[in-house]
Amino acid sequence: MKNRVMIIGGVQTGKSTLMNALLGKERSANKTQALVYEDWIVDTPGEYIENPMYYRNIMATSLEVTHVIYLQDATSSRSVFPPQFSLGIPKIQIGVITKIDHPEADVERAASLLKNVMMRGPIVKTSALEKRGVEFIAPLIALDDVAAIKQFVLESASPYLEYRE
């Protein structure tokens, strides 16, 4: 894949689990201590978004990617992202909600939290463990512009995809 994506989200939101699922790797996720570059994905430590001192690391790494995934855990009642955080990163943005299969998941709340971060773009609802919704992420990252992404989401007509205007 010619495009590259950076995954950002809080500690324990499922960044490494999602990366493994996207790459088809059957391995347990470990705590990410530093940037992990694997194939077309850059996995970031959760501390990078939870501590504003590390925002510069996110901004510098964003220069190496074409897309950014903003990850929101469906079991969390809070967002680690400042409002409209995506405006500071001029890359194609994709919101991903993780852990939709968890008994305590609140997918609508998670979508609402992501909508405060991203001004527009697709939101993908996923369960990396059950492999639901994950199949839409790589095709989104393969697309090079927002119009093509919007068309893909609308044509997919999947309950796992929505488009934020």
N, C-alpha and C positions, 0 to 999 in steps of 0.2 A: 504494500500500500504506500502510495507516495505521500499521503497526508499523515500527520502525527498529532496525537491528542495528549493533553495534560489532564490528569484527573486530580481535582482538588475537593477537599471536604474535611470535616472534623475527624478527630480520633475515633476509631471504631465505627465509622459510617459504612465500611465495606469497600473501600478503594482497592485494596489488594485483592480481595475476593472477586470484585468486578473485573480487574485486570486479568486474573487467572481465567475467569469464565470467557472473556473476550478472546484470549489467546488459546483457548481449548486445553488449558493445563489443569490436570487433576492433582492439585497439591493444596495443602492447607496454607492459609495466608499467615504471614508473620508480620509483626509490628515493623512498619517501615521507619527506618532511622535516618535515611538520607534519600535523595532523589534516586529512583530506580528507572533506568532506561531499558525497556525490553521491546524489541521489534518496533512497532509503531505507537507505543504507549509510554508516557512518562508518569509514573506513580509518585505522588508527593507525600511527605509526612503530614499527618493531621495538624501538627503543631504549626505548620507554615501558615495556616489560615486562622488558627486559634490565638496566635500571638502576633499583633501588628508589627513587632520588630522584624518578623520574617516576611512581610509582604513584599519586600524588595526581591526576595528569592523567587516568589511567584511571578513577579513582573519580569525578572531576568529570564526565567525559564520559559515564559510565554513567548519570548522572541524566537524560540526553537520549535514552536508548534504552529499548526494551522487551526486547531480546534481546542476548546476547553470544555471539560465536563465539570459542572457544578453538582456535587453529590449531596443529597439530603436523605438522611435516614428517616424512614416512615415511623419509627418508634420514638423519635425525639420530638419534644415539644418546642424546641428552640432551633434557631439557625445560627451557625457560627459565622455567617457572612454578614458584613455590614450591608445596609440597604443600598441597592443599585451598584453593588460591587463590580458587576460585569462591565460597567461603563469604563472602568479603568484598564480593561484588557481588550484591545481591539482585535479580537479573534472570533471566529465562529463559535457560538455558544450553544451548549446542549445541557439541559437540566436532566438529571437522573435521580429518580427516587428509588432507594434500595429497601430491602427487607419487607416488601409488600405482603409476603406470606406469613409474617410474624403475627402471633395472636394480638399483640398490642399495637399493630400498625394502624396509623391514621393517614391514609393516602391523601385525602383532601387537605388536611392540615399541611402535610409535606409539600403538596403542590402550591398551596398558598404561600408558604415560606420561600419556595423557589421563585415564585413570581415577584417577590420583593427584591430578589437578587438580580434576576434577568429581566431585561426590558422586553425582549422578544426571543422567540426560538422554540425549538421542540422540547417537550418534557417526556421522558421515557420512564414508565413505571416498571420496575424490575424485581425479580427474585433470582439472584445469581445461583443460589443453591438449587432451585427448581428449574433454572434455565428458562424463565419466563420474561419476555420483554427484551432480554439481552440481545436477541437476534437482530434487533433493529439498530443497535448502536454502530456497528461497523459500517453498514450501508450509509448511515448518516454521515459518518466521518469520511467516507469515500467521496461525498459530494463537496463541491468547491464553493458554493454560494448559497445564500439564504433563500433565494427564490426556489432553487432546486430542492432544498431541504423542506421548505413549506409544501411544495408539490408532492414530495415523497410521503410526508406525514398525511396529507389529505387523501392521497390515493390509497394509502395503506388501510385506512378506516379500521384501525385496530384499537381495542380498548386500552392497550398499553402505550399508546401514543396520543399526544395532543400538541397543538401548536399555540404558542403564546404570541399574541399580536402586540 
